[in-house]
Amino acid sequence: MGAMRSLRKLGRMVQIGMPAGDHATMTLPWDVVYAGQLAIYGTRGMPCHRSPSLLNLIQGGHVDLTPLIARRISLSQASDELAAFDGPTPPGVAAITDFTC
């Protein structure tokens, strides 16, 4: 898998969704996993047709996402936030709340 081969040493990969069709069975490059000391996580995800109902719940105020938000940043800070992924990052997510440049 190209995604695994693109990881740095001690990298993490999250596979979202279930492979199907010709990709239902995958052969993993175990030499890459072992040598890179990689972590692989899998999650089944959610079917795309369910997204509108989930977004409607959030928009209607029925789901409170504020406990997940650790930092509120401006759009101009987004590049710095992404660059921080190269090192250890604090828990929680950053939410862009100011879209002015």
Secondary structure, 3 states (H helix, E strand, C coil): CHHHHCCCCCCEEEEECCCCHHHCCCCCCHHHHHHHCCEEEEECCCCHHHHHHHHHHHHCCCCCCHHHEEEEEEHHHHHHHHHHHHCCCCCCEEEEEECCC
